[in-house]
Amino acid sequence: MLSLVLPKGSLEKATMELFDAADLTVRRASDRDYRASIDDPRIDRVRVLRPQEIPTYLEQGLFDLGITGRDWITETDADVVSLGRLQYSKATANPVRVILAVPNDAPWQKVSDLPEGVRISTEFPALTRRFLDKHGVKATVVPSYGATEAKVPDIVDAIVDLTETGSSLRKNGLRILDTLLTSYTELVANRQSYEDPDKRAAMEDIALLLQGAIRARGNVLLKLNVANDKLQAVLDIMPSMSAPTITPLAGGDQHAVESVVAKRGVNTLIPALKAAGARDILEIPISKIVD
C-alpha cells in the first residue's frame, strides 16, 4: 500500500534501530543497498536515500511516506504533510540545530556585524540566503558538499552547518554566532497520499508504532510482590508514568505491584524497594509504550 523512503547517512543507523524496535525491521542485502523491504502488509516498497532529497521526492509523489529532517524540508521548501516529530538523532534524542558559526577570534558578535561580501560555506544555500536577507547581510554563499567546518578560515569566513553536540565546532576553533533553525527528524507524507483514507490510516499506524518505540526508550517495567502492611512504604518510593498497577494476590495478605520506571536509577531503586519490603522483583525491558 505505502511506498516508504528512509534516510541514508548520519541518521541511517539510528533509523534502522528505531524501525527494528517498532517491529518494522528493514531488510537489505547489505548496508550499501538502496533497495529494502519491511515485512508488513502496509508497506510494499522501501528505498534508502539521502535525506536532503527526500522532501522533494515526497512532494513529487515518488513516495508516500518518508523520514527526513525539518532542516531539509525548510531548505527545499517542499509541500509535504508532517505526521509528527520523531525525537531521535544520530547521537542523542535532542534536536539538531542549523547554526551560523565563525572563528573564535573573529570580531563579529552578531549577524548584523558581518561585513559585505563575507564568504559563507553551507549545505543549506537557500535557507542561508533567506536568513541573511532577513538580516540585511550581503554575502557570498558558497555551496558545500561535506566537511564544511574544515573550510574556515582558508576558503571561507564563516559557515552555516548542522550541530548536535557542538564538539566538531569546538574542535575546529569555531563559535556559534546565531541559530537559523532547530530541526527534529520528522515522519512526513505526500499530500495527495495523505488525503487517501486507506493510506492515511496505514501512515498513522506506522507513526503509532514508531512513537511507541521512541517513548519506550530508557524505560523498563518493574513488577514486584509486597505484603499488605508494607504496601504503602513501597508505593511511597515507587515512581510511575501515571500510577502503579496494584493487584491483590490470592491469600489476601499480599499485593502485586507493577510500574513503568526510568531505566536510569533502577540500580538504586531496586535495593530501596527491597529494603521497603518488596519481594520477587522483576525488571522487564519494554519495546513500546502506546497510550
Helices and strands as residue ranges (DSSP letters): E 2-7, H 12-21, E 26-27, E 35-38, E 43-49, H 54-59, E 65-69, H 70-76, E 81-86, E 96-103, G 111-113, E 118-122, H 125-134, E 139-143, G 148-151, E 158-163, H 167-171, E 174-183, E 185-189, H 191-195, H 197-216, E 219-227, G 228-230, H 231-237, E 245-248, E 254-262, H 266-276, E 278-285
